[in-house]
């Protein structure tokens, strides 16, 4: 698997339906806060539109945004 053009995103939700839907996508979930109801995930930029479109119709989904802590200049 080649990691190119990866980006960090934050998904805010209510309930576990969104988490179950995220597990079906090719994303890396790095953190889930059950108390504050958000998840931080990494994925390719090309998948953003597809995942945003699918999550929009998922019960319990609030919103989806790029992570403010992500720094594209860092490359590990």
Secondary structure by P-SEA (a helix, b strand, c coil): ccccccbbbbbbbccaaaaaaaaaccccccccccccccccccccccaaaaaaaaaccccccccccccccccccccc
